[in-house]
Amino acid sequence: MKATLVILVVFILAVSEVVAQEPLPRPHTHTPGEPQQTAKPVEPPPVEVAQIPVGTRVGAPASGYDGGGRRDPFMSLIYSRRSTSPAPLAPRSAGLPSLSLTDIRITGILRSGQNFVAIVEGPDKISYSARPKDRLLDAVVKSIDAKGVVFIEQSEMTGPGREIRKPLRRAAEDNR
């Protein structure tokens, strides 16, 4: 049995060597007196144009896939916590009133006599000063002490007047 198997393997290897050593056919070369043949260009197959049905949402893929009310499996499950009110409570402008409570960091607190002033940093790394009763996009500064700032969030989802405390962030904590 082993001898037959060995002979079979040797035979296959020998045949593959013979096939590998066969010369390739040479391409036809043009001789000067012979008329030259021109190759016909290959036409690509016709492309089907997808018809978008009337009533399709703008930006929706025209694939025909029906999700059946289920969530898209390719959408991220992680969302940033943003204000979910349909319209901002204050008109968008420049400065502190244009910042959302979730976008700011308390980077410093100054004491001026009996009053405190908070140094607030926005997402664009620009610093603003905030005092009690100053307004943000979705909150109002309630009070400031040496350890942090208390805001009153104003959102339709959380109801009126939910207090949120943001502590002072030291420079050593930011480098961790």
C-alpha positions, 0 to 999 in steps of 0.5 A, spaced: 500 500 500 505 504 501 509 503 495 503 504 491 502 511 494 509 513 493 509 511 486 503 515 485 506 521 488 512 520 484 508 520 478 504 526 479 510 530 481 513 528 474 507 530 470 507 536 473 514 538 472 513 536 464 507 540 464 511 546 467 516 545 462 512 546 456 514 552 452 508 557 452 505 559 445 509 565 442 504 571 440 503 572 433 508 578 430 507 583 425 511 582 419 512 588 414 508 586 408 502 583 412 496 587 413 495 588 420 489 586 424 486 591 429 483 589 435 476 590 436 474 594 443 470 590 448 464 594 450 462 594 457 456 591 459 450 596 460 449 598 467 442 598 470 440 604 473 436 604 479 429 607 479 428 610 486 420 610 488 416 616 489 416 618 496 422 615 498 426 619 504 431 624 502 438 621 504 435 614 505 439 609 501 435 606 495 436 599 497 429 596 498 431 593 505 426 594 510 428 594 517 421 592 520 421 598 525 428 595 528 434 599 529 440 600 524 445 595 526 450 599 524 449 605 528 453 607 534 449 605 541 453 610 544 450 617 544 453 623 548 448 626 553 446 633 550 439 637 551 434 633 548 429 639 548 426 641 541 428 648 541 433 651 545 431 655 551 435 661 549 437 664 542 444 662 540 449 667 540 456 668 542 459 667 549 456 664 555 449 663 553 451 659 547 454 653 551 450 647 553 451 645 560 454 638 558 459 642 554 463 646 559 468 645 564 469 649 571 477 650 570 478 655 576 474 659 581 476 666 583 474 670 589 472 677 589 471 680 596 465 675 598 463 674 591 465 668 587 467 668 579 467 661 576 472 660 570 468 656 565 471 653 559 467 651 552 468 645 548 473 650 543 478 651 549 475 658 550 474 661 557 468 665 560 467 668 566 460 666 570 457 669 576 451 667 579 444 668 575 448 668 569 445 664 563 447 658 559 443 655 553 440 650 557 441 652 565 442 658 569 448 658 574 445 658 581 451 658 586 458 658 586 463 656 592 470 654 593 469 647 590 465 648 584 458 651 581 451 649 582 447 649 576 439 649 575 438 645 568 432 647 564 430 642 560 423 639 558 425 632 559 428 633 566 422 638 568 423 645 571 429 646 576 434 640 576 440 642 580 447 639 577 453 640 581 460 641 577 466 641 581 472 645 580 477 641 575 484 641 577 490 641 572 493 635 575 486 631 574 486 633 567 493 630 565 491 623 568 
